[in-house]
Structures are given as structure tokens and as C-alpha cells.
């Protein structure tokens, strides 16, 4: 079968996929809120907002 992208391209695409960091930050925000860790929760929410505003998403 014809491979359309090189292995390096597939690796780069996998490493730049925004789903994993967004999911990790969202879980961190929810866990921090559940533990009543206000500062950590707002830090995770701020990281999510910064990630979204950077054009990475």
C-alpha cells in the first residue's frame, strides 16, 4: 500500500495533536476543583485559555 506521509511526519503530527494536552489540563482543573485547590484550579484554567488563544487548538 502507498504511504502518503513519512514516519517523521506521522510522529510530528502525533506530538502536536492538541487533544492530549487539553484533556490533561481539563482533568487537572477538575481534580484541583474537587480537592478545593483554588490556585491550582485557576492555573489549569489559565493554561487552557492560553493554549486556546495561542492558536494551537
Secondary structure, DSSP 4 states (H G I P E B T S, - for coil): ----S-HHHHHHHHHT-HHHHHHHHHHHHHHHHHTT-HHHHHHHHHHHHHHHHTT--
